[in-house]
Amino acid sequence: MPQIHDAERAATADFAIRLDDLGYEVADRPVLSGVTLHSSARRIGVVGRNGSGKSTLARLLAGLLAPTGGRIRINGQDLYRDRRAALDTVGILFQNPEHQIIFPRVSEEIAFGLRHQGLDKAQAAVRVQAVLAAFDKPHWHDAPISALSQGQKHLVCMMAVLAMRPKLLILDEPYAGLDIPTRRQLARHLHRADTRLLHISHEPADLEACDELFWLDRGRIVARGGPSELLPAFTAEMIRLGDLDDLADLAG
Ligand SMILES: Nc1ncnc2c1ncn2[C@@H]1O[C@H](COP(=O)(O)OP(=O)(O)OP(=O)(O)O)[C@@H](O)[C@H]1O
């Protein structure tokens, strides 16, 4: 039905990621070069092998790093310069929950970002209870995070980020090292959440549900497309590379 199509387009068109000729250098060495990516898709995937620049791209998108060249706009905003807008716009989940978690108890960890967003203590407490209830974990309120498993720590990070109601959630390989049931459970929670996703991974299976994909190779976007065309091509190339005996790429 064309009306639904138009309505869907209008709903997604109001949120856009625009990267123009983005570059990032460390000590004169390019990590990302000439990255141009425009998308209003609800679930965007970025696939690339180890060292292709994925985590750097995630941090740039979240406004945690400043580009050394080009321009990034998320919803028209420069999130590196406008930290307040960044807090309200983008959440990020990292590979390792230990890099994200600061506080000893679950409720404190979830409340932290909310207080930064400007909620007072009572408002944050209400939001913490609500998110714990939504994930069926009210009994985790005072739980010491150090006693949780790796998968449970990932879930705490996810709850803390989603409690802030980001418009865009960036996933930087958050499922690495988790078993299949845990990955599937976390993925199900995420897909229920009312947020756009930008999922970064070297694992094609993580990205099958994306609407639009970008292939990052040696700091450049080398292909763009839907999962059914791009993921088989990526997998074939990874197998081809894996069959070579050349480890030069791992030398850094
Ligand atoms: N601050 C930095 N200092 C030195 N080198 C860096 C820095 N940040 C990134 N790099 C280099 O840039 C390249 C891309 O790193 P990045 O972590 O973004 O890749 P990645 O695709 O996320 O890799 P992986 O999948 O292995 O996590 C690597 O060669 C890395 O060593």
PDBQT file of the ligand as one rigid body, heavy atoms in Angstrom, charges set to zero:
ROOT
HETATM    1  N1  LIG A 301      44.349   5.709  19.433  1.00  0.00    +0.000 N 
HETATM    2  C1  LIG A 301      44.956   4.923  18.557  1.00  0.00    +0.000 A 
HETATM    3  N2  LIG A 301      46.294   4.840  18.516  1.00  0.00    +0.000 NA
HETATM    4  C2  LIG A 301      46.946   4.068  17.633  1.00  0.00    +0.000 A 
HETATM    5  N3  LIG A 301      46.304   3.296  16.707  1.00  0.00    +0.000 NA
HETATM    6  C3  LIG A 301      44.976   3.313  16.697  1.00  0.00    +0.000 A 
HETATM    7  C4  LIG A 301      44.215   4.112  17.607  1.00  0.00    +0.000 A 
HETATM    8  N4  LIG A 301      42.917   3.949  17.342  1.00  0.00    +0.000 NA
HETATM    9  C5  LIG A 301      42.846   3.046  16.332  1.00  0.00    +0.000 A 
HETATM   10  N5  LIG A 301      44.075   2.690  15.933  1.00  0.00    +0.000 N 
HETATM   11  C6  LIG A 301      44.418   1.727  14.868  1.00  0.00    +0.000 C 
HETATM   12  O1  LIG A 301      43.469   1.875  13.849  1.00  0.00    +0.000 OA
HETATM   13  C7  LIG A 301      43.089   0.619  13.297  1.00  0.00    +0.000 C 
HETATM   14  C8  LIG A 301      41.584   0.422  13.412  1.00  0.00    +0.000 C 
HETATM   15  O2  LIG A 301      41.250   0.226  14.798  1.00  0.00    +0.000 OA
HETATM   16  P1  LIG A 301      39.758  -0.075  15.267  1.00  0.00    +0.000 P 
HETATM   17  O3  LIG A 301      39.822  -0.488  16.699  1.00  0.00    +0.000 OA
HETATM   18  O4  LIG A 301      38.886   1.082  14.929  1.00  0.00    +0.000 OA
HETATM   19  O5  LIG A 301      39.386  -1.312  14.331  1.00  0.00    +0.000 OA
HETATM   20  P2  LIG A 301      38.238  -2.409  14.475  1.00  0.00    +0.000 P 
HETATM   21  O6  LIG A 301      37.716  -2.638  13.107  1.00  0.00    +0.000 OA
HETATM   22  O7  LIG A 301      37.251  -2.016  15.523  1.00  0.00    +0.000 OA
HETATM   23  O8  LIG A 301      39.061  -3.668  14.968  1.00  0.00    +0.000 OA
HETATM   24  P3  LIG A 301      38.588  -4.983  15.816  1.00  0.00    +0.000 P 
HETATM   25  O9  LIG A 301      37.514  -5.633  15.020  1.00  0.00    +0.000 OA
HETATM   26  O10 LIG A 301      39.849  -5.771  15.867  1.00  0.00    +0.000 OA
HETATM   27  O11 LIG A 301      38.127  -4.489  17.158  1.00  0.00    +0.000 OA
HETATM   28  C9  LIG A 301      43.920  -0.431  14.025  1.00  0.00    +0.000 C 
HETATM   29  O12 LIG A 301      45.073  -0.715  13.244  1.00  0.00    +0.000 OA
HETATM   30  C10 LIG A 301      44.290   0.267  15.313  1.00  0.00    +0.000 C 
HETATM   31  O13 LIG A 301      45.514  -0.220  15.813  1.00  0.00    +0.000 OA
ENDROOT
TORSDOF 0
